[in-house]
Amino acid sequence: MNASPNLAGLDKLKTRIQGLRAKTTDNGCTEGEALSAAAKVAELLDRYDLSLTDVEIRDAPCERRDYETHRNKRIPLDACIGAIADFCDCRVWREKNPAGQARYVFFGLRSDVEAAHYLTELIDIAVRSELGRYKTTAGYQRFRHKERHMANASFTLGMVASIAEKLTAMKARRDQANNGAGRDLVVLKASVVDAELDKLDLKLRTVRRATRRVSPEAYDAGGAAGASLAIPQSGNRDVS
């Protein structure tokens, strides 16, 4: 088996993702443009996966990719990180870095963890930007000063929950379309990733989120902001 074409394909995929990252995270594009780029990444991943044989997927190495939060405490992005990992067919956990700050660790095939890291960046940027806009609204100004911390957290929590629902729905449609090709790539990739994860012998545990007080008004505003971010569906466009 000659693996060179697939290595070249992976390099091309990573170059495209890096190009999208430069466009969406450095040049101040809108949130809609950022999440449109996320849909493009999903399309690129699907095309790359379909170009591989089952043997090549089983033999593909897995790796980790860290996303630093630069925070000591849990953040609203926690409510979306599982949906991001699922969307990109990888696993994710939360751990402390040497400085005691939280980070997310994506684990999976190289192309998938790269995409998951990029998508996390996009959503983080979108949430921060929309929160900035929300702070200029009359609804936000009605909160008393001591209530605004809760309003900020409620807005961002509502927004990431809405985005998580959208990613979950997108993922289901993508899987249905890809399975129409006669191969269950999701199951195949999951078996590879889980087998490699078992080799790490990590002591992972599920932590139930603590109940948080939220402002219904701010939460709903965040949900509306998340719902308004259009993520176009993958099509059969040329992505070369």
TORRODO-687077 format. One record per residue (C-alpha): residue in three letters; z, x, y. Coordinates in steps of 0.1 Angstrom, whole numbers, padded with zeros to 4 digits, always signed. Last residue first. Layout:
REM residues N
ALAZXY ...
//
This chain:
REM residues 240
SER-0039-0099+0214 VAL-0022-0131+0220 ASP-0051-0155+0214 ARG-0038-0190+0216 ASN-0030-0210+0185 GLY-0001-0228+0200 SER+0036-0221+0205 GLN+0054-0249+0224 PRO+0061-0246+0261 ILE+0098-0240+0271 ALA+0104-0261+0302 LEU+0137-0255+0319 SER+0147-0290+0331 ALA+0170-0296+0301 GLY+0191-0266+0311 ALA+0194-0277+0347 ALA+0203-0312+0335 GLY+0230-0298+0312 GLY+0244-0278+0341 ALA+0246-0309+0363 ASP+0263-0327+0334 TYR+0289-0300+0331 ALA+0295-0300+0368 GLU+0301-0338+0369 PRO+0322-0338+0337 SER+0345-0310+0350 VAL+0357-0291+0321 ARG+0389-0284+0304 ARG+0385-0260+0275 THR+0394-0264+0238 ALA+0395-0230+0221 ARG+0365-0220+0202 ARG+0370-0217+0164 VAL+0367-0182+0152 THR+0346-0175+0121 ARG+0354-0142+0104 LEU+0335-0111+0097 LYS+0349-0082+0076 LEU+0318-0061+0073 ASP+0307-0047+0040 LEU+0276-0032+0055 LYS+0257-0037+0022 ASP+0263-0075+0025 LEU+0242-0074+0058 GLU+0213-0058+0039 ALA+0213-0086+0014 ASP+0217-0112+0041 VAL+0188-0098+0061 VAL+0164-0098+0031 SER+0174-0132+0018 ALA+0171-0147+0054 LYS+0136-0132+0057 LEU+0124-0149+0025 VAL+0141-0182+0034 VAL+0125-0182+0069 LEU+0091-0171+0056 ASP+0087-0201+0034 ARG+0051-0196+0026 GLY+0024-0222+0021 ALA+0008-0220+0056 GLY+0024-0254+0064 ASN+0057-0235+0063 ASN+0048-0220+0097 ALA+0044-0254+0113 GLN+0077-0267+0099 ASP+0095-0235+0109 ARG+0081-0237+0144 ARG+0092-0273+0148 ALA+0127-0266+0136 LYS+0130-0236+0159 MET+0119-0256+0189 ALA+0146-0282+0182 THR+0173-0255+0179 LEU+0160-0237+0210 LYS+0163-0270+0230 GLU+0198-0277+0217 ALA+0209-0242+0226 ILE+0194-0247+0261 SER+0214-0278+0267 ALA+0246-0261+0255 VAL+0238-0231+0277 MET+0235-0254+0307 GLY+0266-0275+0301 LEU+0287-0243+0297 THR+0272-0228+0329 PHE+0281-0259+0349 SER+0316-0263+0334 ALA+0324-0226+0341 ASN+0314-0229+0377 ALA+0332-0262+0382 MET+0364-0247+0366 HIS+0362-0218+0391 ARG+0354-0243+0419 GLU+0386-0264+0415 LYS+0408-0242+0437 HIS+0383-0243+0465 ARG+0380-0281+0465 PHE+0349-0295+0448 ARG+0327-0315+0472 GLN+0306-0284+0479 TYR+0293-0285+0444 GLY+0279-0320+0447 ALA+0264-0311+0481 THR+0243-0283+0465 THR+0244-0246+0474 LYS+0266-0237+0444 TYR+0241-0252+0421 ARG+0215-0227+0432 GLY+0237-0198+0423 LEU+0245-0214+0390 GLU+0208-0218+0383 SER+0203-0180+0389 ARG+0232-0170+0367 VAL+0221-0194+0339 ALA+0185-0181+0341 ILE+0195-0145+0340 ASP+0217-0150+0309 ILE+0190-0170+0293 LEU+0164-0143+0298 GLU+0187-0115+0287 THR+0196-0134+0255 LEU+0159-0139+0248 TYR+0153-0101+0251 HIS+0181-0093+0227 ALA+0169-0119+0202 ALA+0133-0105+0205 GLU+0144-0070+0197 VAL+0166-0083+0169 ASP+0136-0101+0154 SER+0111-0072+0156 ARG+0135-0048+0139 LEU+0144-0071+0111 GLY+0179-0084+0113 PHE+0213-0078+0129 PHE+0222-0090+0165 VAL+0255-0077+0178 TYR+0270-0095+0208 ARG+0293-0075+0231 ALA+0328-0080+0244 GLN+0346-0054+0265 GLY+0374-0032+0252 ALA+0358+0000+0265 PRO+0349+0011+0230 ASN+0329-0021+0225 LYS+0346-0053+0212 GLU+0329-0075+0187 ARG+0308-0107+0185 TRP+0285-0115+0156 VAL+0249-0123+0152 ARG+0224-0128+0123 CYS+0186-0128+0125 ASP+0158-0153+0122 CYS+0149-0152+0160 PHE+0157-0189+0167 ASP+0187-0186+0145 ALA+0200-0157+0166 ILE+0193-0175+0198 ALA+0210-0207+0185 GLY+0241-0187+0175 ILE+0242-0171+0210 CYS+0242-0204+0229 ALA+0278-0215+0230 ASP+0289-0178+0234 LEU+0268-0177+0266 PRO+0297-0196+0282 ILE+0318-0164+0283 ARG+0346-0151+0262 LYS+0368-0126+0278 ASN+0366-0088+0285 ARG+0332-0090+0302 HIS+0304-0065+0305 THR+0284-0088+0282 GLU+0267-0060+0263 TYR+0239-0070+0239 ASP+0238-0047+0209 ARG+0208-0044+0185 ARG+0214-0039+0148 GLU+0189-0028+0122 CYS+0171-0041+0091 PRO+0144-0021+0073 ALA+0113-0038+0059 ASP+0108-0036+0022 ARG+0113-0073+0015 ILE+0090-0081+0044 GLU+0063-0057+0032 VAL+0065-0072-0003 ASP+0061-0107+0010 THR+0030-0097+0028 LEU+0029-0093+0066 SER+0004-0108+0091 LEU+0023-0141+0091 ASP+0054-0124+0104 TYR+0034-0108+0133 ARG+0019-0141+0143 ASP+0052-0159+0142 LEU+0068-0131+0162 LEU+0041-0132+0189 GLU+0044-0170+0192 ALA+0082-0167+0196 VAL+0077-0140+0222 LYS+0053-0164+0241 ALA+0080-0191+0240 ALA+0104-0166+0255 ALA+0079-0158+0283 SER+0078-0195+0291 LEU+0116-0192+0293 ALA+0113-0166+0320 GLU+0085-0184+0339 GLY+0107-0216+0340 GLU+0136-0195+0352 THR+0116-0181+0381 CYS+0104-0145+0383 GLY+0125-0119+0400 ASN+0105-0088+0393 ASP+0128-0069+0370 THR+0139-0094+0343 THR+0107-0115+0337 LYS+0079-0091+0342 ALA+0096-0060+0328 ARG+0109-0080+0298 LEU+0074-0094+0292 GLY+0060-0059+0290 GLN+0088-0048+0267 ILE+0080-0078+0245 ARG+0043-0068+0244 THR+0051-0032+0236 LYS+0074-0043+0208 LEU+0047-0064+0193 LYS+0022-0035+0196 ASP+0046-0011+0179 LEU+0052-0037+0152 GLY+0014-0041+0147 ALA+0009-0004+0145 LEU+0036-0002+0119 ASN+0019-0030+0101 PRO-0015-0013+0102 SER+0001+0020+0089 ALA+0018+0004+0059 ASN-0010+0013+0034 MET+0000+0000+0000 
//
